Structure formats: C-alpha cells, structure tokens
C-alpha cells in the first residue's frame, strides 16, 4: 500500500511537473524530488535515437558528468536503445530485466559504464515518442542497495503519465522565448486548446484550437460567457476556478469516465509576465485529449515472429547493416552466440538467407527518422 506520506510527496512532484511547462529548469527539481521518493541515487531525462544511435541528456540529477558523456558514445552497444523500441509510452519498466541481467553483465556497456559507478538497478518509463526521438524518465540505484520493487513501480506509475502530459503540452515551448509575442505565437502553434486567463476566469487570450473548443455546440466541454471561461462539468469547473483564483500552483483535472480530456493549469510567474503582451494574465490553461498510444516501433516484429529481447536486439543491429563479428564486439558476446541467434531468427521468420530475412522484417518496421545533425 502507498502511504499518506508517499501520496503527499507524489502530489508535490506532480505540481512541479506542471511547473516545467513554462519553466523548464523545474525538471531538475522533479528529478531531485523523485529520487528522494524512490530512494534512488540518480535520475535523468534522456533523449535516444535508436536508428541514428545517438543519445543526449536533457536533464539529470546526481549523475557524474564524465559518465554522462561516456553514455552518449555507446550507440548500438547501449541496451537502453532496445528498451525504448519495445516500451509503450507511459509504461514503467526495468531495462536490465528486459535485456537480461546475466546477459548484460557480460557486455562492454555494463563493464565500462555500470560497474565503475556501482550502478546495480534501473527503473523508468518512456515518456515521449516523436518521429525522430524517444525520451526516457529513469532512475538508478547502487549495487549495495535493494533492487527496485513493486513499491517503486507503483509510485512511478502515478508520476510517469503526468510527465508524458507535461512534455506533450510543452512540445511547442522548446525554444527560448526572447520576443514579446513569442509566447502567443507558440500557443498558436499548439494543436491542443490553450488559454491565458485572469484570476476571475476572464480570458485574456485563446489560441485557434481553443477558439474551436469553445465554439463547439454538441457535447462541448467549455464555453465563453461574458468573456469568462466556463466548463460544463460544474464540479470540475468549481475546482478549476478555485485553483486559478488561489494561485495554488500547477494542477491537473480529468474530464470524463474514463478520462477523455485533461485540463492543466499552469500559474504564470511574475518573472514571465514581461514576456507576455497580456500583462494581467495569471494562469495558462491547456486542454489535452487522451488518445491511445502508438504501439512500440519494434512490437510488430515481436508479435509477428515471437522474438525474444536478445533476438530482437541482434535483428535490429543486422537491420543497421552490422556484421555478426561487429555485433559480437559491440554487445560483448561470442560470435557463436550471435550466429545461434541469427539461426533462430531465420527459422522464426521462415527465411533461408539473411538478406531475405532483413527484407521481410524491414517491411514490418514503422519508419523512424534520425535526429537532425
């Protein structure tokens, strides 16, 4: 069971997560707070490109900069590349269990990166998937500490969906705002409805998607009345109105059963008002529709051929054009092991030649573009 103290910590973390929409530096606080909750040594948000074999730290807490740099150099030899190809967005997973603890302990990545830092266990979630990259929200414990268990899994499952929503809402806020109208220009680019409101719920600005939302007639969830935002769900509206009036920090509310729309309230800090032409707005409100996550990009291969994680990893490296010898060197196993996996792949895919197998499975892989240089 999750304790009352743990729920209070989770609530504080969620508030900080929604602060990140307009203050990205707050991700450092999110990582620090989550490390404390999970009793983790370090935490990070990392962007991974499995096709281009590139990685980049976005935010990190408790990490060693030297090893953060080293992490970015492993490419195909990094088992975390496999984990993002299999993970659904919003799910919590343990990468070492996916690849196999015994198997990974023999790999170059483990010996050169995990062992010197005494890293013993990882837990995290895939929190964003775009055409060009993946983002993970992950945490680590040391070898002398207990492995992450059901408690940490349950707690992280409460947090990860909010990280997903926050990153989705903030997607168009990736550039540093330097001009007066940049906030409004950025809001206009959002496909999700967004509004800037004053403490009395009077609307200072509505983006085009928001204008469409309040114009809807049948089944509308929001409307404008005398220039003020009104939600048709009276209970949720009362809570939203109180949150805006009290300036009580970032909050999120769900509409529908099961949830179909999330309403996120992000206070506008005084330091941000100078960047807004609407100087008296106190909160930004974002409406985000809950949509089904796309299947993991490698999942069609697993479903079609019944591949194991180890076989999938070999197959992906073959798709990249790696030779069996290069694969053996990259992941730290013998060439005989690699050839055994290839033989199993040929059998499972009903292929005689390696080239035929690659052509067959490539047709099932959704396209994933590489990160731009």
N, C-alpha and C positions, 0 to 999 in steps of 0.2 A: 504493500500500500504506500502511496505517496503521502508524506506527512504535510501538516499545515504549514510548517516552516518551509518545506520544499516548494509548495504551491506559491507561497509568498515570494520566494526567490524567482520562481518561473515568471510570476506576474511582473516583477521588476525588470526581468530580462526582456519580456515582450514589449514593455513600454520603451526600453532603449532601442529595440529593433526598429520600431516605427519612427523613432527619432532619426534613424540613419537616412531616411528618405530625403531629408533636407540638410542633414549634417552627417556626411559620410564618415567623418572621424569617429563618430559614435560606435562604429564597428569594433574599434579597439576595446571599448567598454563592454560591448556584447560578448566578445571573446573572453575577456577577463572574468566577467560575471559567470559565464557558462563553465569556464574552467573551475571556478570555486564550487559551483553546484555539482559538477561531475567528479570532483577531486582529480582533475586532470593536470598534467604537467604543462601542457602547451595546447594552443588551439590556433586554427588558421582558416582563412578562406582562400582557396587556391583555384585558379583557372587552368584547366587542362585542355589540350588539343590532341586527342589520340591519333588523329591522322597525320598531322604535321609533327607529332612527337615533341610538343612544346608545352611548357608549363610556366606559370607566373604566380607569385604570391600577391594577393590583393591586400590582405590584412593578416597580421599574425601577432600572437601574444605568447611570451615565454619560450620563444624559439631562439636558436643560435644562428645568427646571420650567416656564418660560414657554411653551416649545413643547409640553410635555406638556399644559398647559391648552388651548393652541390646537388640538391634535389632536382634542380632545373636541368641538369646535364644528362640524366639517365635515359631519357627517351623511351625506346622500346623495352629497356630493361626495368622500367618502373612498373611494378604490379598495380599501382593505382590507376594506370591507364586502362587496364582491363576492367577494374571495378566500375568505372563510370560508363563503360559500354553496356554493362549488364543492369545497372541500377535504375529503377524508375525515379523520376523527380519527386522529392518529398519523402522518400523512404529512408529509413535508418539502416545502416549495415556496418559490418565489421570486415574491412578489406582483407585482413590476414586469414579469416575463416573462408572467404570466397576463394582465394588462391590456394590455401592450404598452408598451415603454419609450418609443418615439417618441410614442405617443398620450398617455401620461401626462405627458410633459414639457411639454405644452401646457395642462395643466389647472391650475386655480386652486390645488388642493391642492399640487401639485408646486412651483409658483412661490412660494407663500406659506409652505409648511411644509418642503419638502425642500431647496430651493435655499438659503435663508438659513442652514441648518445644514450645508450642503455634504454632505448625505446622497446617496450615489450608488447603493447597492445594499442590498437586504434579503433575509434568508432566515429561515425559521421554520417552525413546524408548528402545526396546530390540535390542541390538547391536551385540550379538553373541549367537549362539546356537551350542553347541557341544554335543556329546553323553552323556557327564557327567555333563554338567553345562550350565547355562544361564548367560549372562551379561547384566546389565541394566545401562543406562546412564540417570540419573534422577536428578531433581531439586525440591526445596521446597520453598514455601512462608509461611509467618506467618499469623495467624488468622485475624489480623487487616489490612492486605494487600489485594488488589483485587485478585480475582481468576485468574489463568492463562486463557487467552482468545485466540481468533483467531490469534492475533499478535504473541504471543509466540509460538503458534502451527506452524505458517508459518515459523518463524525463525528457530525453532528446526528441522523442516523438511528439511531445507537446510543443516543442520550440521550433523544429525544422519547418513545419508548414508556414509559420509566420515569417521565417527567413525567406522562404520562397515568395510569399506575397509581397514582402517589402522590396525584394530585388525586382520583382515584376513591376511594381508601381514606380520604382526609381529608375527603371531602364532608360528612360529618356533624359535623366538628370546626370549623365555620365561626364559631361564636360563642365569645367569650372565656369560659374556664372560671373561675367565681368561687365555686362551692359544692363542698363535699366530694364529693358523689356525682354531680357533673355529668359526669365522665369516664365513669362506668359507665352513666349514663342515656344518654349519647351512643353508647357502644358498643352498647347495647341496640337503638338505632335503626338500626344498620348492617344491611344485608341480607347483607353478607359476614361469614363467620365471623371472630371476633376473640377473642383470649385474652390474659390477663395471666399471665406465668409468672415463676417464680423462677429463679435461676441453675442449679439442678439439674433444670429442666424440670417441677418440680411446679407445678400450675396453681392460681393464686390466684383467677382469675375467668374465666368463659366466658360470652359473650353468647348469646342464644337461637339465633342462626344457627350458632354454634359448637357448641352442645349438639346440634343436629340433625346436624351433621357427624360428631361422634364416636359418635352413635347408629346411624349407617348400618351395615348389615350387608354387603351385596353391593358389592364394589368400593370399600369405604371407603378413604380415604387417611389417616385419622388415628383414633386411639382413645385412651382414658384407661386406664392400667394403674397401679394403686396410687396414683392421684391425679396421675400424671405423664403428660404428653403424649408419645405415641409415633406416629411416622409409619411407614406400612407399607413405604415405599421406604427400605431400610436405608442406602443411600448418601447420600440426601438427608437422612435423619434424623441421620446422623453429623455431617454438615456443619452442620445447624441446631443440633444440641446443642452443638457446639464454638463456634459463633458466639454462642449465648446465654451459655455458660459464660465465654467470654473477654471479653464486653462489647466487642467489636471494632468497634462502630459499626453503622450501618444496613446490612442485607444483604438480598438477594432471591434466591430459588431457584425454579426452574421444575420442575414435575412433569409428566410425560407427554411423548410424542413424536408429533406436535408438541405444544408446551406447552398444557396444558388448565387448569392451576392454578398461580398464582404464590403463593409464601409469602414475605411481607415481615416482616422482624424489625426492630423499632424500639426501641433502648435507651431506657429511662425514666431521664431525668436526675434527679440529686438534687434539683434545684430544682423538679421536678414532683411529687415524692413527697408533698409537703404537701397536694396537691390530690387525693390518692388515699386512699380508706379502706383500701386494701390496701397497707400501708406497705412490705412487703418484696418487692413485685414488681420485677423488674429489666428485663423486656422486654415489649413488646406484639407479638403475632404476628397477622398478618392473612392470611387466605386469600382469594384473588380469582380467580374463574373467568374464563378468557379467552373472551370472546364476540365474535361478529362485529360490526364497527362498522356503525352505521346508514349508509345511503347519504347523501351530501351532500344538503341540502334542495332545492337547485336542480338537482341532477343529472337528475331526471326530465324537466325541460324540455330540457336538452342532449341527452339520449338520444332523446326523442320527436321533436324538431324539428331536430336538428343545428345548434344555435345556436352562434355564436362568442361569446367572452367579451364583446366590445363589444355585440353584440346582446342578450345576457343582461342586461347592465347596464342598457341602455335599457328592456328589458322590465320589470325589477324596479322601476324608477322609475315606469314607467307604471302598474304594479300599485299603487303607493303613491298614485296619483292626480295625479302631476305632469304638467304640460302640456309639450309639446315645447319651448316657449320657456324654461320653467323648467329643464328638463333641460339645454338648451344652456348656460344660465348656470351651472348647478351644476358641470358637468364641463368647462367651458371650450372647447366646440367650437361651430361654426357651426350655425345652425338647419337649413341644408341637409343637413349630416351626420346630424343627428338624424332628419330626415324620410327620408333614404336608409335608415337602419337600420330605421325603422318600416315602410317599404315592403317591406324584406326580411323582416321579422317577419311581416307579413301574408301574404306569399307562402309562407313556410315553414310557417305554421300553417294554411294553407288558409282564411284569413279574408278577408272583404270589408271589414268595418268594424272599427275599433279596439275598439269595445265588445265585439264578438263574440270577438275575439282574447283580450281580457282575461278574459272569462268562461271561455273554453276552457282557457287555461293556468292560471287560478286553481284549477281542479278538480284539476290535477296537482301543485300545490304542497303539501307536507306542512304542517300548521299549526304556526306558530311564535309563541308568545306573547311579548309585550313585557315588558321588565323592569318591575318594580313601581316606582312613584314613591317 
